[in-house]
Amino acid sequence: MSKSLNVIIACGGTGGHLFPGIAVAQELKARGHQVLLLISEKKVDAQASEKYTDLRFETVPMIAKPSTFSPKMIPFLLRVWKTIAHCGKIIEREKADVVLGMGGFTSLPPVYAGAKKGLRTYVHDSNAVPGRSNLLTAKKCTKVLLGLKEAASHFPNSEVEVTGTPVRDELEKLPSREDACKVFGLDPKKQTLLVMGGSQGAQKLNELVAAGSEGSDWQVLHLAGQADFDRVSEQVKGRTGYKVLAFCQDMPAAYAASDFCIARSGASSLTELSRAGLPALLVPFPFAADDHQTANAVVYEEANAAVLRQQSELEASTISEMLVELDEAIIQAMSSAMLDLGVPDAAKQIANVLEG
């Protein structure tokens, strides 16, 4: 092992940034390095990170970038510079050797502060089309790490390495189907549909799935999100075999209990689906920056691991018909294709880069 490093990982804002950051932190800690994870002040970050009591987290003030010509740009830029200064103090306090950003504007200030101090700095982008914040952050990085090779052409002036997107330790070995179904009060003998809207919201998708699955032989595990939990619960009130959760603290069990998934196509969710071998109907978030979720979904559809449908063309009847048509042979073929897209050692590859 190389000498023990002090590593800062900026990974807040969404689960798509947070969970891969946690996976890298787990790998680095197992190698004897010291790690501090910087997350946003969002409730979703606090909620998702609270179970990882063996890791160190610290919040950093940051806000999403407004439109370039918005009057909000001036206060945004002032806050960016304040956050960079704040991150610089954290870097000094921690005696950091390396800074890794997992994407989004929460990554920009720590990476920028690290670069100003002459540290090795990296950013990881998990999408087929990189976000604008990562394109900006990349200019201050020693190397850009990618989840999908399709993104490489977007970084013509940076050294890039395709590492895959890492998943958390607990997803490497899923529980048995029987044990997983017990967690949610589901019947292990019945087919299970997992529904995931993603952290950016999915009110329309939630509504369509709840309507389209009514009368189906499938049971449903629906992760509706905190904001939509009450409405979805009311919509499916009285239906047997329909479990609605605002947030799931046991995703390994959720994947293990399920046969098929309806989900947004954020890169982290897709990475976890590939590690679990869970085929999916992918419905990109319609307002995602640069429509990157569609680009992600295309990669998985072309590999025959998933089906892509835009929300605008999706109806409840589409879901009803799909659930009837999905047989064991189709599910098995798609599951095999999904597994082939996984990168089992992504966290190890990233840790190797950070060790130099």
C-alpha positions as CSV (number, residue, x, y, z in Angstrom):
1,M,0.0,0.0,0.0
2,S,1.1,3.6,-0.7
3,K,1.6,6.0,2.2
4,S,-1.6,6.9,4.1
5,L,-3.4,9.8,2.4
6,N,-5.7,12.4,3.6
7,V,-8.5,12.5,1.0
8,I,-11.4,14.9,0.6
9,I,-14.4,13.7,-1.5
10,A,-17.0,16.3,-2.5
11,C,-20.1,14.4,-3.2
12,G,-23.3,16.2,-2.2
13,G,-26.4,17.4,-3.9
14,T,-28.0,14.3,-5.1
15,G,-27.9,10.6,-4.4
16,G,-26.2,10.2,-7.8
17,H,-23.2,12.1,-6.5
18,L,-23.3,11.0,-2.9
19,F,-23.5,7.2,-3.1
20,P,-20.6,6.8,-5.5
21,G,-18.6,9.1,-3.3
22,I,-19.4,6.9,-0.3
23,A,-18.3,3.8,-2.3
24,V,-14.9,5.4,-3.0
25,A,-14.6,6.5,0.7
26,Q,-15.3,2.9,1.8
27,E,-12.5,1.6,-0.5
28,L,-10.0,4.2,0.6
29,K,-10.8,3.6,4.3
30,A,-10.3,-0.1,3.8
31,R,-6.8,0.7,2.4
32,G,-5.9,2.7,5.5
33,H,-6.5,6.2,4.2
34,Q,-8.2,9.1,6.0
35,V,-11.3,10.4,4.2
36,L,-13.7,13.4,4.8
37,L,-16.8,13.6,2.6
38,L,-18.2,17.0,1.9
39,I,-21.9,17.1,1.3
40,S,-24.6,19.8,0.7
41,E,-27.0,21.2,3.2
42,K,-29.9,19.4,1.5
43,K,-32.1,17.2,3.5
44,V,-31.6,14.3,1.1
45,D,-27.9,14.3,1.8
46,A,-28.4,14.2,5.6
47,Q,-31.0,11.5,5.2
48,A,-28.9,9.3,2.9
49,S,-25.6,9.6,4.8
50,E,-26.9,9.1,8.4
51,K,-26.5,5.3,8.2
52,Y,-22.8,5.5,7.4
53,T,-21.6,6.1,10.9
54,D,-18.2,4.8,10.1
55,L,-17.5,7.6,7.7
56,R,-16.9,11.4,8.3
57,F,-19.2,13.9,6.7
58,E,-19.2,17.7,6.8
59,T,-21.7,20.1,5.1
60,V,-20.5,22.8,2.7
61,P,-22.8,25.7,1.8
62,M,-23.5,25.7,-2.0
63,I,-26.4,26.4,-4.3
64,A,-27.2,25.3,-7.8
65,K,-26.1,27.5,-10.7
66,P,-28.9,29.8,-11.9
67,S,-29.3,30.8,-15.6
68,T,-26.3,32.6,-16.9
69,F,-28.2,35.8,-17.5
70,S,-30.2,35.6,-14.3
71,P,-29.9,38.4,-11.7
72,K,-29.2,35.6,-9.3
73,M,-25.8,35.1,-10.9
74,I,-24.1,37.8,-8.8
75,P,-25.1,36.4,-5.4
76,F,-24.3,32.9,-6.8
77,L,-20.8,33.8,-7.7
78,L,-20.2,35.6,-4.4
79,R,-21.3,32.4,-2.6
80,V,-19.1,30.3,-4.8
81,W,-16.0,32.4,-3.8
82,K,-17.0,32.2,-0.1
83,T,-17.4,28.5,-0.4
84,I,-14.0,28.1,-2.1
85,A,-12.4,30.0,0.8
86,H,-14.3,27.8,3.3
87,C,-13.1,24.7,1.5
88,G,-9.6,26.0,1.5
89,K,-9.7,26.2,5.3
90,I,-11.0,22.6,5.5
91,I,-8.2,21.4,3.2
92,E,-5.6,23.1,5.5
93,R,-7.2,21.7,8.6
94,E,-7.3,18.2,7.2
95,K,-3.8,18.4,5.8
96,A,-5.3,17.0,2.6
97,D,-3.2,15.4,-0.1
98,V,-5.9,14.8,-2.7
99,V,-9.4,16.2,-3.6
100,L,-11.9,14.3,-5.5
101,G,-15.2,15.8,-6.8
102,M,-18.0,13.4,-7.7
103,G,-19.8,15.9,-9.8
104,G,-22.2,18.8,-9.6
105,F,-21.6,22.3,-8.3
106,T,-20.9,21.0,-4.8
107,S,-17.6,19.6,-6.3
108,L,-16.4,22.9,-7.9
109,P,-15.3,24.8,-4.7
110,P,-13.3,22.0,-3.0
111,V,-11.6,21.0,-6.3
112,Y,-10.8,24.7,-7.1
113,A,-9.5,25.3,-3.6
114,G,-7.4,22.1,-3.8
115,A,-5.9,23.1,-7.2
116,K,-5.0,26.6,-5.8
117,K,-3.0,24.9,-3.1
118,G,-1.2,22.7,-5.6
119,L,-2.9,19.4,-4.6
120,R,-3.7,16.6,-7.0
121,T,-7.4,17.1,-7.9
122,Y,-9.9,14.9,-9.8
123,V,-13.5,15.0,-10.9
124,H,-15.7,12.0,-11.7
125,D,-18.5,12.2,-14.2
126,S,-20.9,9.3,-14.3
127,N,-23.1,10.4,-17.2
128,A,-22.9,9.9,-21.0
129,V,-23.2,13.7,-21.4
130,P,-21.2,15.6,-18.7
131,G,-22.8,18.4,-16.7
132,R,-21.7,21.9,-17.2
133,S,-20.3,22.1,-13.7
134,N,-18.0,19.2,-14.4
135,L,-16.8,20.7,-17.6
136,L,-15.8,23.8,-15.6
137,T,-14.4,21.8,-12.7
138,A,-12.3,19.6,-15.1
139,K,-10.2,22.7,-16.0
140,K,-8.7,22.6,-12.5
141,C,-8.2,18.8,-12.4
142,T,-5.1,16.6,-12.7
143,K,-7.4,14.0,-14.4
144,V,-11.0,13.4,-15.3
145,L,-12.5,10.1,-14.3
146,L,-15.5,8.7,-16.3
147,G,-18.3,6.3,-15.6
148,L,-19.1,5.9,-19.3
149,K,-16.7,6.0,-22.2
150,E,-19.3,8.0,-24.2
151,A,-18.4,11.1,-22.2
152,A,-14.7,11.1,-23.2
153,S,-15.2,13.3,-26.2
154,H,-16.6,16.1,-24.1
155,F,-13.2,16.6,-22.3
156,P,-10.8,17.2,-25.3
157,N,-8.3,19.2,-23.2
158,S,-8.2,16.9,-20.2
159,E,-6.5,13.7,-19.4
160,V,-9.3,11.2,-18.9
161,E,-9.6,7.6,-17.6
162,V,-12.7,5.4,-17.8
163,T,-13.2,3.8,-14.3
164,G,-16.9,3.1,-14.2
165,T,-19.1,4.4,-11.5
166,P,-18.7,2.8,-8.1
167,V,-21.4,1.3,-5.9
168,R,-21.6,1.1,-2.1
169,D,-20.2,-2.0,-0.3
170,E,-23.6,-3.3,0.7
171,L,-24.7,-3.6,-2.9
172,E,-21.9,-6.1,-3.7
173,K,-23.7,-8.9,-2.0
174,L,-27.5,-8.8,-2.1
175,P,-29.7,-10.7,0.4
176,S,-31.8,-13.7,-0.7
177,R,-35.1,-12.9,-2.3
178,E,-37.0,-14.4,0.6
179,D,-35.1,-12.3,3.2
180,A,-35.5,-9.2,1.0
181,C,-39.2,-9.6,0.6
182,K,-39.6,-10.0,4.4
183,V,-38.1,-6.5,4.8
184,F,-41.0,-5.0,2.9
185,G,-43.8,-7.4,3.7
186,L,-43.9,-8.7,0.1
187,D,-44.6,-12.2,-1.2
188,P,-41.4,-13.8,-2.5
189,K,-43.5,-16.0,-4.9
190,K,-45.0,-13.1,-6.7
191,Q,-43.2,-10.9,-9.3
192,T,-42.1,-7.6,-7.9
193,L,-42.0,-4.2,-9.7
194,L,-39.6,-1.7,-8.2
195,V,-40.4,2.0,-8.9
196,M,-37.8,4.7,-8.3
197,G,-38.4,8.3,-9.3
198,G,-35.0,9.7,-8.3
199,S,-34.1,12.6,-6.0
200,Q,-35.3,15.3,-8.5
201,G,-38.9,14.3,-8.4
202,A,-41.3,12.1,-10.4
203,Q,-44.9,13.1,-9.7
204,K,-46.2,12.3,-13.2
205,L,-44.2,9.1,-13.3
206,N,-45.5,8.1,-9.9
207,E,-49.1,8.7,-11.0
208,L,-48.7,6.7,-14.2
209,V,-47.2,3.7,-12.5
210,A,-49.8,3.7,-9.7
211,A,-52.6,3.7,-12.3
212,G,-50.9,1.4,-14.8
213,S,-50.2,-1.4,-12.3
214,E,-53.7,-1.5,-10.9
215,G,-55.2,-4.9,-11.5
216,S,-51.8,-6.5,-12.4
217,D,-50.5,-9.7,-11.0
218,W,-47.3,-7.9,-10.0
219,Q,-46.7,-6.6,-6.5
220,V,-45.1,-3.1,-6.3
221,L,-42.4,-1.6,-4.2
222,H,-42.8,2.1,-4.9
223,L,-40.1,4.6,-3.7
224,A,-42.3,7.7,-4.2
225,G,-40.0,10.3,-2.6
226,Q,-40.8,12.4,0.5
227,A,-42.7,15.1,-1.4
228,D,-45.0,12.7,-3.2
229,F,-45.4,10.0,-0.5
230,D,-48.8,11.1,0.8
231,R,-50.3,11.6,-2.6
232,V,-49.2,8.2,-3.9
233,S,-50.2,6.5,-0.7
234,E,-53.7,7.9,-1.1
235,Q,-53.9,6.9,-4.8
236,V,-53.1,3.2,-4.0
237,K,-55.0,3.1,-0.7
238,G,-56.5,-0.3,-0.1
239,R,-54.5,-2.1,-2.7
240,T,-52.8,-5.3,-1.5
241,G,-49.3,-6.0,-2.5
242,Y,-48.5,-2.3,-3.0
243,K,-45.8,-0.9,-0.7
244,V,-45.1,2.8,-0.8
245,L,-42.0,4.3,0.8
246,A,-40.8,7.9,1.0
247,F,-37.2,6.8,1.2
248,C,-35.6,3.4,1.3
249,Q,-32.7,2.8,3.7
250,D,-32.2,-0.8,2.5
251,M,-31.6,-0.6,-1.3
252,P,-29.9,-4.0,-1.4
253,A,-33.1,-5.6,-0.2
254,A,-35.1,-3.5,-2.6
255,Y,-33.1,-4.8,-5.6
256,A,-33.0,-8.4,-4.3
257,A,-36.8,-8.4,-3.9
258,S,-37.5,-7.1,-7.4
259,D,-37.7,-8.6,-10.9
260,F,-38.1,-5.4,-13.0
261,C,-37.7,-1.7,-12.4
262,I,-39.3,1.5,-13.6
263,A,-36.9,4.4,-13.0
264,R,-35.4,7.7,-14.0
265,S,-32.0,7.3,-15.8
266,G,-29.6,9.0,-13.5
267,A,-26.2,7.5,-13.8
268,S,-25.9,6.3,-10.2
269,S,-29.2,4.5,-10.4
270,L,-28.3,2.8,-13.6
271,T,-24.9,1.7,-12.1
272,E,-26.7,0.1,-9.2
273,L,-29.2,-1.6,-11.5
274,S,-26.4,-3.0,-13.5
275,R,-24.6,-4.4,-10.4
276,A,-27.9,-6.0,-9.3
277,G,-28.8,-7.2,-12.8
278,L,-32.2,-5.6,-12.6
279,P,-33.7,-4.8,-16.0
280,A,-35.7,-1.6,-16.4
281,L,-38.1,0.7,-18.2
282,L,-36.2,4.0,-18.2
283,V,-38.1,7.3,-18.2
284,P,-35.6,10.2,-18.3
285,F,-36.2,13.2,-16.1
286,P,-37.6,15.6,-18.8
287,F,-35.8,18.7,-17.4
288,A,-32.4,17.2,-16.8
289,A,-29.5,19.5,-17.9
290,D,-28.6,18.9,-21.5
291,D,-31.0,15.9,-21.5
292,H,-28.2,13.8,-20.1
293,Q,-30.6,11.2,-18.7
294,T,-31.8,10.3,-22.2
295,A,-28.2,9.9,-23.3
296,N,-27.6,7.6,-20.4
297,A,-30.7,5.6,-21.2
298,V,-29.7,5.1,-24.8
299,V,-26.5,3.4,-23.7
300,Y,-28.6,0.8,-21.7
301,E,-31.3,0.4,-24.3
302,E,-28.7,-0.3,-27.1
303,A,-27.2,-3.0,-24.9
304,N,-30.7,-4.6,-24.6
305,A,-30.6,-4.1,-20.8
306,A,-33.5,-1.6,-20.7
307,V,-36.3,0.0,-22.6
308,L,-36.4,3.8,-23.1
309,R,-39.6,5.8,-23.0
310,Q,-39.9,9.5,-22.8
311,Q,-42.4,10.7,-20.1
312,S,-44.3,12.6,-22.8
313,E,-45.1,9.4,-24.6
314,L,-45.8,7.2,-21.6
315,E,-49.3,6.3,-20.6
316,A,-50.8,4.2,-17.8
317,S,-51.8,1.7,-20.5
318,T,-48.2,1.4,-21.6
319,I,-47.2,0.2,-18.2
320,S,-50.2,-2.2,-18.0
321,E,-49.3,-3.8,-21.3
322,M,-45.7,-4.1,-20.4
323,L,-46.4,-5.9,-17.2
324,V,-48.5,-8.4,-19.1
325,E,-45.9,-9.0,-21.8
326,L,-42.9,-9.4,-19.5
327,D,-42.2,-13.1,-19.2
328,E,-39.3,-14.9,-17.5
329,A,-37.3,-15.3,-20.8
330,I,-37.4,-11.6,-21.5
331,I,-36.5,-10.7,-18.0
332,Q,-33.6,-13.2,-17.9
333,A,-32.2,-11.9,-21.2
334,M,-32.4,-8.3,-20.1
335,S,-31.0,-9.1,-16.7
336,S,-27.9,-10.8,-18.3
337,A,-27.4,-7.7,-20.5
338,M,-27.7,-5.4,-17.5
339,L,-25.1,-7.4,-15.6
340,D,-22.7,-7.1,-18.5
341,L,-22.8,-3.3,-18.2
342,G,-21.5,-3.3,-14.6
343,V,-18.0,-2.4,-13.6
344,P,-17.4,-4.4,-10.4
345,D,-14.1,-2.8,-9.5
346,A,-14.9,0.9,-10.2
347,A,-14.2,2.0,-6.6
348,K,-10.8,0.2,-6.7
349,Q,-9.9,1.8,-10.0
350,I,-10.6,5.2,-8.6
351,A,-8.7,4.5,-5.4
352,N,-5.7,3.4,-7.5
353,V,-5.8,6.7,-9.4
354,L,-6.0,8.7,-6.1
355,E,-3.0,6.8,-4.7
356,G,-1.0,7.9,-7.7
